[in-house]
Amino acid sequence: MGRIKWIDNVRGLAIVAVVVGHSLQQTQNGLLNQYIYAIHIPIFFVLSGYLYHERSRFRQEFVHGNETMIIPYFFTSILVILGSLVAPYSGKILRAPFVNGKVGIESALYGAGDKGNYLFNSEIRPIGAIWFLLCMFLALLIFNQLMVITKNVYYSGFVRLCFFGTLAFIGIYSAKYYLLPWSINAALLAQLFLYWGYVIRKFSIDKKISILYLILGFIAWSVAANQGFLMVVTAKSPNMFVSFIGVIGASIVLIQLGKWISKLKRTGRLLRYVGQYSIIVFCFHLIDLSVINVGGVLAAHSNQLFGTEIAAIIVILYRLVVPGVAVYLVPKIPLLRSIYLPREFPLVRREKH
């Protein structure tokens, strides 16, 4: 199956929203960012649920996830650790997110996306934005296994909803005490987002979006955003039920927006390109956030000189530069493109039988 244009458009919107959301945290972390956080991570799971196809063997899903998510995760982690080691000699151009290589390795292996109570080691530090790759890997493994197990049961839709709702509850509840390795809490919460994406495709909801649905969707998104931040990384929200209804509404709005953008030649082509290579944006945005010191300095000075609104624009424009350059260059560099885009540029060509 070829690429679906509107899905890449929505991915492009979502990954730009990730960069903008992190930039706003350094300038003005207000209502606009609450709208972003209400959907920018859940929409990736919704789209993956929409594209879901059954892999009856666990090994198939494991190998696929290992190639597309785990290898890019650990390669990016190595770059961040190396950046930390070089930072003291960079003249403050770089900064060190880890005090030494040991802490960096332990943090990468743990894979926490945010600060919290960790198991095992109090020296562990958050790995940053690429927590999402580990989370998606685990979430898809769990989702696929449960879909396979329940495909022949009576009232499978209801049974699956019960299963995924229970797992989401476990993820939310356990996060009150510990942020588990590999962002397991978030992976459990994400089961509901994946299932909603699956439901959208099964019932062709994406083909039935009316103006009324768009209005109701935006209202639901607004209510969820106004209540506060949905932090998928820590499985926390002021009210998770309201947040989930917000995800349903916001995803409908973004899907239709992605379809409209598909009709715009230049804008649509650029956004689809960014969406197609969103994993590169994730990883190199993380390198910029964690290792390169320019953004933090720029935010501090522009806040003082121009105020929060102008500072936000300046920081957002800067934060788009590093992942933008990476999206352009990485597909042209043989080794890097095989790491970050293994399906398009496999390191080892598989022989066809």
C-alpha positions as CSV (number, residue, x, y, z in Angstrom):
1,M,0.0,0.0,0.0
2,G,1.3,3.4,-1.0
3,R,1.6,6.3,1.4
4,I,-1.6,8.1,2.3
5,K,-1.2,11.8,1.7
6,W,-3.4,13.1,4.5
7,I,-1.7,10.9,7.1
8,D,1.7,12.3,6.2
9,N,0.1,15.8,6.3
10,V,-1.2,15.2,9.8
11,R,2.1,13.7,10.9
12,G,3.8,16.8,9.6
13,L,1.4,19.1,11.5
14,A,2.0,17.0,14.7
15,I,5.8,17.0,14.5
16,V,5.9,20.7,13.9
17,A,3.5,21.0,16.9
18,V,6.0,19.0,19.0
19,V,8.8,21.5,18.2
20,V,6.6,24.5,18.8
21,G,5.3,23.0,22.1
22,H,8.8,22.5,23.4
23,S,9.8,26.0,22.3
24,L,6.8,27.6,24.0
25,Q,7.8,25.9,27.3
26,Q,10.9,28.2,27.2
27,T,8.9,31.4,26.6
28,Q,5.2,31.4,27.2
29,N,3.7,28.1,28.4
30,G,0.1,29.1,28.2
31,L,-3.2,28.1,26.6
32,L,-1.8,27.7,23.0
33,N,0.6,25.1,24.4
34,Q,-2.3,23.4,26.2
35,Y,-4.0,23.0,22.8
36,I,-0.8,21.5,21.4
37,Y,-0.3,19.1,24.3
38,A,-3.9,17.9,24.1
39,I,-3.2,16.1,20.8
40,H,0.4,16.4,19.5
41,I,1.6,13.0,21.0
42,P,-1.7,11.2,21.0
43,I,-2.3,11.8,17.3
44,F,0.8,9.7,16.4
45,F,-0.8,6.8,18.2
46,V,-4.1,7.4,16.6
47,L,-2.5,7.4,13.1
48,S,-0.6,4.2,14.0
49,G,-3.9,2.6,15.0
50,Y,-5.5,3.7,11.8
51,L,-2.7,2.0,9.8
52,Y,-2.6,-1.1,12.0
53,H,-2.5,-4.4,10.3
54,E,-2.2,-7.7,12.1
55,R,1.1,-9.5,12.6
56,S,0.2,-12.9,13.8
57,R,3.7,-13.7,14.9
58,F,5.2,-11.7,17.8
59,R,8.6,-11.9,16.1
60,Q,7.3,-10.0,13.1
61,E,6.2,-7.0,15.2
62,F,9.3,-7.1,17.3
63,V,11.7,-7.1,14.3
64,H,9.7,-4.3,12.6
65,G,9.7,-2.2,15.7
66,N,13.4,-2.9,16.4
67,E,14.4,-1.6,12.9
68,T,12.2,1.4,12.8
69,M,12.2,2.6,16.4
70,I,14.8,0.9,18.7
71,I,17.9,1.3,16.5
72,P,17.2,5.1,15.8
73,Y,16.5,5.5,19.6
74,F,19.8,4.1,20.7
75,F,21.8,5.7,17.9
76,T,20.4,9.1,18.9
77,S,21.1,8.4,22.5
78,I,24.8,7.7,21.7
79,L,25.0,11.0,19.9
80,V,23.6,12.8,23.0
81,I,26.0,11.0,25.3
82,L,28.9,11.9,23.1
83,G,27.7,15.5,23.0
84,S,27.7,15.5,26.8
85,L,31.2,14.3,26.9
86,V,32.4,16.9,24.5
87,A,30.4,19.8,26.0
88,P,33.0,20.9,28.6
89,Y,35.4,21.6,25.8
90,S,33.0,23.4,23.5
91,G,33.1,26.9,24.9
92,K,29.5,26.7,26.1
93,I,28.2,26.0,22.6
94,L,27.2,22.6,23.8
95,R,25.7,21.6,27.2
96,A,25.9,18.3,29.0
97,P,22.5,16.7,29.9
98,F,24.4,13.9,31.7
99,V,27.2,14.4,34.2
100,N,29.2,11.5,32.8
101,G,29.0,8.6,30.3
102,K,27.8,6.1,32.9
103,V,24.7,8.2,33.8
104,G,24.1,8.8,30.1
105,I,24.1,5.0,29.4
106,E,21.9,4.2,32.3
107,S,19.5,7.0,31.4
108,A,19.3,5.8,27.8
109,L,18.7,2.2,28.9
110,Y,15.9,3.3,31.3
111,G,14.2,5.6,28.7
112,A,12.3,8.0,30.9
113,G,10.9,11.0,29.0
114,D,10.5,13.3,32.1
115,K,11.5,13.7,35.7
116,G,9.8,11.5,38.2
117,N,10.3,8.6,40.6
118,Y,12.4,6.0,38.9
119,L,13.1,2.4,39.8
120,F,16.7,1.2,40.4
121,N,18.8,4.3,40.2
122,S,18.3,7.9,41.5
123,E,21.1,9.2,39.2
124,I,19.0,8.5,36.1
125,R,18.1,11.5,34.0
126,P,15.3,12.0,31.5
127,I,16.3,11.0,27.9
128,G,14.0,13.6,26.4
129,A,11.8,13.7,23.4
130,I,12.9,10.3,22.0
131,W,11.1,8.5,24.9
132,F,8.3,8.4,22.3
133,L,10.2,5.8,20.2
134,L,10.4,3.3,23.1
135,C,6.9,4.0,24.0
136,M,5.5,3.4,20.5
137,F,7.6,0.2,20.2
138,L,6.1,-1.2,23.4
139,A,2.6,0.1,22.7
140,L,2.4,-1.5,19.3
141,L,3.7,-4.8,20.6
142,I,1.0,-4.9,23.3
143,F,-1.7,-3.7,21.0
144,N,-0.9,-6.2,18.3
145,Q,-0.9,-9.1,20.7
146,L,-4.2,-8.2,22.2
147,M,-5.8,-7.6,18.8
148,V,-4.6,-11.1,17.7
149,I,-5.8,-12.8,20.9
150,T,-9.3,-11.2,20.8
151,K,-10.0,-11.3,17.1
152,N,-12.3,-14.4,17.3
153,V,-14.1,-13.7,20.6
154,Y,-17.8,-12.7,20.8
155,Y,-18.4,-8.9,21.0
156,S,-14.7,-8.4,20.2
157,G,-15.1,-4.6,20.0
158,F,-16.5,-4.4,23.6
159,V,-13.9,-6.9,24.9
160,R,-11.1,-5.0,23.3
161,L,-12.3,-1.7,24.7
162,C,-12.4,-3.3,28.2
163,F,-8.9,-4.6,27.8
164,F,-7.4,-1.4,26.5
165,G,-9.3,0.7,29.0
166,T,-7.9,-1.5,31.8
167,L,-4.4,-1.2,30.5
168,A,-4.7,2.6,30.2
169,F,-6.0,2.7,33.8
170,I,-3.0,0.7,35.0
171,G,-0.6,3.1,33.2
172,I,-2.2,6.2,34.7
173,Y,-2.4,4.7,38.2
174,S,1.1,3.3,38.2
175,A,2.5,6.6,37.1
176,K,1.4,8.2,40.4
177,Y,4.1,6.1,42.0
178,Y,6.9,5.4,39.5
179,L,7.8,6.3,35.9
180,L,8.6,2.8,34.7
181,P,11.4,1.8,32.3
182,W,10.9,2.5,28.6
183,S,7.9,4.7,29.3
184,I,5.7,1.7,30.0
185,N,3.1,3.9,31.8
186,A,2.6,5.9,28.6
187,A,2.6,2.8,26.4
188,L,-0.3,1.4,28.4
189,L,-2.2,4.7,28.3
190,A,-1.6,4.8,24.5
191,Q,-3.6,1.6,24.0
192,L,-6.8,3.7,24.0
193,F,-5.4,6.1,21.4
194,L,-4.3,3.2,19.1
195,Y,-7.7,1.6,19.4
196,W,-9.5,4.9,18.5
197,G,-7.3,5.0,15.4
198,Y,-8.3,1.5,14.6
199,V,-12.0,2.3,15.1
200,I,-11.7,5.3,12.8
201,R,-10.6,3.1,9.9
202,K,-12.9,0.2,10.7
203,F,-16.0,2.3,10.6
204,S,-14.7,4.8,7.9
205,I,-15.1,7.7,10.3
206,D,-12.5,9.6,8.4
207,K,-14.8,9.5,5.3
208,K,-17.8,10.8,7.2
209,I,-16.5,14.0,8.7
210,S,-19.1,16.8,8.4
211,I,-19.1,20.4,9.5
212,L,-21.1,19.4,12.6
213,Y,-18.4,16.8,13.5
214,L,-15.7,19.4,13.1
215,I,-17.5,21.9,15.3
216,L,-18.1,19.3,18.0
217,G,-14.5,18.0,17.6
218,F,-13.1,21.5,18.1
219,I,-15.3,22.1,21.2
220,A,-14.1,18.8,22.7
221,W,-10.5,19.8,22.0
222,S,-11.0,23.2,23.5
223,V,-12.6,21.8,26.7
224,A,-9.7,19.4,27.1
225,A,-7.1,22.1,26.4
226,N,-8.7,24.6,28.8
227,Q,-8.6,22.1,31.7
228,G,-4.8,21.9,31.6
229,F,-2.0,19.8,30.1
230,L,-2.3,16.2,28.9
231,M,1.2,14.8,29.6
232,V,1.3,11.5,27.9
233,V,4.9,11.0,28.9
234,T,3.9,10.9,32.6
235,A,0.4,9.6,31.9
236,K,-1.1,12.6,33.7
237,S,-4.0,15.0,33.1
238,P,-6.3,17.0,35.3
239,N,-9.1,14.7,34.1
240,M,-8.0,11.8,31.8
241,F,-11.5,11.1,30.6
242,V,-12.0,14.7,29.4
243,S,-8.5,14.5,27.8
244,F,-9.4,11.3,25.9
245,I,-12.7,13.0,24.6
246,G,-10.4,15.9,23.6
247,V,-8.2,13.5,21.7
248,I,-11.2,12.1,19.8
249,G,-12.3,15.6,18.9
250,A,-8.9,17.0,18.0
251,S,-8.0,14.0,15.9
252,I,-11.2,14.5,13.8
253,V,-10.3,18.1,13.2
254,L,-6.7,17.3,12.3
255,I,-7.7,14.5,9.9
256,Q,-10.0,16.8,8.0
257,L,-7.3,19.5,8.0
258,G,-4.8,17.0,6.6
259,K,-7.2,16.2,3.8
260,W,-7.7,19.8,3.0
261,I,-4.0,20.4,2.9
262,S,-3.6,17.6,0.5
263,K,-5.3,19.8,-2.1
264,L,-2.6,22.5,-1.7
265,K,0.3,21.6,-4.0
266,R,3.3,23.3,-2.5
267,T,2.2,23.4,1.1
268,G,0.9,19.9,1.0
269,R,4.1,18.6,-0.6
270,L,6.4,20.2,2.0
271,L,4.2,19.1,5.0
272,R,4.0,15.5,3.6
273,Y,7.8,15.4,3.3
274,V,8.2,16.5,7.0
275,G,5.6,14.0,8.1
276,Q,7.1,11.2,6.1
277,Y,10.4,11.9,7.9
278,S,9.0,12.8,11.3
279,I,11.3,10.3,13.1
280,I,14.3,12.4,11.9
281,V,12.6,15.5,13.3
282,F,12.0,13.8,16.7
283,C,15.6,12.6,17.0
284,F,17.5,15.7,15.9
285,H,15.1,18.0,17.7
286,L,16.1,16.0,20.8
287,I,19.8,16.6,20.1
288,D,19.1,20.3,19.7
289,L,17.1,20.5,23.0
290,S,19.5,18.4,25.0
291,V,23.0,19.2,23.7
292,I,23.1,22.4,21.7
293,N,23.0,25.4,24.1
294,V,21.9,28.0,21.5
295,G,18.2,27.7,22.1
296,G,18.3,28.1,25.8
297,V,20.5,31.2,25.6
298,L,18.4,32.6,22.8
299,A,15.2,32.1,24.9
300,A,16.7,33.8,27.9
301,H,18.0,36.9,26.1
302,S,15.0,37.3,23.8
303,N,12.6,37.1,26.7
304,Q,14.5,40.0,28.4
305,L,14.8,42.1,25.3
306,F,11.5,41.6,23.5
307,G,9.0,40.0,25.9
308,T,7.5,36.6,25.8
309,E,5.5,36.8,22.5
310,I,8.4,37.9,20.3
311,A,10.7,35.6,22.1
312,A,8.4,32.7,21.4
313,I,8.5,33.4,17.7
314,I,12.3,33.7,17.7
315,V,12.8,30.5,19.6
316,I,10.3,28.6,17.4
317,L,12.0,29.7,14.2
318,Y,15.4,28.7,15.7
319,R,14.1,25.3,16.9
320,L,12.8,24.5,13.4
321,V,16.3,25.0,11.9
322,V,18.2,21.9,13.2
323,P,15.5,19.3,12.5
324,G,14.8,21.0,9.2
325,V,18.4,20.7,8.1
326,A,18.4,17.1,9.3
327,V,15.3,16.2,7.3
328,Y,17.0,17.6,4.2
329,L,20.4,16.0,4.8
330,V,19.8,12.6,6.5
331,P,18.0,11.0,3.5
332,K,21.1,11.8,1.4
333,I,23.7,10.3,3.8
334,P,24.0,6.5,3.3
335,L,24.6,5.3,6.9
336,L,22.3,7.8,8.6
337,R,19.4,7.2,6.2
338,S,19.7,3.4,6.8
339,I,19.5,4.0,10.6
340,Y,16.6,6.5,10.5
341,L,14.8,5.3,7.4
342,P,15.4,1.5,7.3
343,R,12.3,0.6,5.2
344,E,13.2,3.1,2.5
345,F,17.0,2.6,2.7
346,P,17.7,-0.8,4.2
347,L,21.3,-1.3,5.3
348,V,21.2,-4.9,4.0
349,R,19.0,-5.6,1.0
350,R,16.8,-8.7,1.5
351,E,16.8,-11.1,-1.4
352,K,13.4,-11.7,-2.9
353,H,12.5,-15.3,-3.3
